[in-house]
Amino acid sequence: MKRFVNGVLGSLAGGLVFGMLMQMMGMIKMIAGMMGSDSALVGWAVHLAISAMFGIGYALVFGRFNRPWLGGLIYGFIWYVLGPLTLMPLMTGMGLQWSVAGVTGSMPSLMGHLIYGLVLGLVFGWLEKGAPAGAQKAGHATR
């Protein structure tokens, strides 16, 4: 159970970083588009819900991986292919983006997914090793 919680927490950390990048690039509303909305708030809610679910998948597939940061990069790449090149365009009526033009146009998304995966893997690995006792309690400073 701890592994799944750590996967969700790591994935939410990666999702927050990736979400901030998407917000700066004006892409968060595209996520809302999967729900028929153009609200940034809806985009954030959907993005973080997806991130939480992806954390469980990471824990299942890469939870015992010897190098969680590398597992995170691989996982981020897998979701780049499945997300912006496959599922998201299908859900928004654009069709598959499995072409040179589709990949070229989604390079910022590739970088975002790799950063997401790296943060996920690093946070997951840190939590699995056992974060310092003070860091585990929100609001308590460590010295």
MIMAR-577520 format. One record per residue (C-alpha): residue in one letter; z, y, x. Coordinates in steps of 0.2 Angstrom, whole numbers, padded with zeros to 4 digits, always signed. Layout:
% MIMAR-577520
aZYX/...
***
This chain:
% MIMAR-577520
m+0000+0000+0000/k+0004+0012+0014/r-0013+0010+0021/f-0021+0016+0005/v-0009+0031+0003/n-0014+0035+0021/g-0032+0033+0017/v-0031+0045+0002/l-0021+0058+0012/g-0033+0057+0027/s-0048+0058+0015/l-0040+0073+0006/a-0038+0082+0023/g-0056+0079+0027/g-0061+0084+0010/l-0052+0100+0011/v-0060+0104+0028/f-0077+0099+0021/g-0074+0108+0005/m-0071+0124+0014/l-0087+0122+0024/m-0096+0119+0007/q-0088+0134+0000/m-0094+0145+0014/m-0112+0139+0013/g-0112+0141-0006/m-0114+0122-0009/i-0098+0119-0019/k-0106+0123-0035/m-0119+0110-0032/i-0105+0097-0034/a-0100+0105-0050/g-0118+0102-0055/m-0115+0083-0056/m-0104+0087-0071/g-0116+0099-0079/s-0106+0114-0073/d-0109+0129-0061/s-0090+0133-0059/a-0083+0133-0041/l-0066+0127-0048/v-0075+0112-0056/g-0084+0109-0040/w-0068+0108-0030/a-0059+0097-0043/v-0074+0085-0042/h-0075+0086-0023/l-0056+0082-0021/a-0056+0068-0034/i-0071+0060-0025/s-0062+0063-0008/a-0046+0054-0014/m-0057+0039-0021/f-0066+0038-0004/g-0050+0037+0005/i-0046+0020-0003/g-0063+0014+0002/y-0060+0020+0020/a-0043+0010+0020/l-0052-0005+0013/v-0067-0005+0025/f-0060+0004+0041/g-0041+0002+0039/r-0039-0010+0053/f-0053-0002+0064/n-0047-0001+0082/r-0053+0017+0083/p-0050+0026+0066/w-0059+0042+0072/l-0075+0032+0075/g-0073+0023+0059/g-0071+0040+0051/l-0088+0046+0059/i-0097+0030+0053/y-0089+0032+0036/g-0094+0050+0035/f-0112+0045+0039/i-0113+0031+0026/w-0107+0044+0013/y-0120+0056+0019/v-0134+0043+0015/l-0126+0038-0001/g-0121+0055-0007/p-0133+0070-0004/l-0148+0059+0000/t-0146+0046-0015/l-0132+0049-0028/m-0131+0067-0030/p-0150+0071-0031/l-0151+0057-0044/m-0137+0064-0054/t-0145+0081-0054/g-0163+0076-0058/m-0170+0079-0041/g-0174+0061-0036/l-0171+0052-0020/q-0171+0063-0004/w-0176+0049+0008/s-0189+0058+0017/v-0191+0069+0033/a-0190+0084+0022/g-0174+0078+0013/v-0165+0074+0028/t-0171+0090+0037/g-0165+0100+0022/s-0148+0092+0022/m-0143+0094+0040/p-0128+0105+0036/s-0122+0091+0024/l-0124+0078+0038/m-0113+0089+0049/g-0100+0092+0035/h-0099+0073+0031/l-0097+0069+0050/i-0083+0082+0051/y-0075+0075+0035/g-0076+0058+0042/l-0068+0063+0059/v-0054+0072+0051/l-0051+0057+0039/g-0051+0045+0054/l-0039+0056+0064/v-0027+0060+0050/f-0027+0041+0045/g-0024+0035+0063/w-0010+0048+0065/l-0002+0043+0049/e-0004+0024+0053/k+0005+0026+0069/g+0019+0035+0061/a+0020+0054+0060/p+0035+0062+0068/a+0050+0061+0056/g+0050+0080+0053/a+0031+0081+0049/q+0033+0068+0035/k+0044+0080+0025/a+0035+0094+0018/g+0042+0111+0021/h+0054+0106+0035/a+0050+0113+0052/t+0050+0102+0068/r+0057+0107+0084/
***
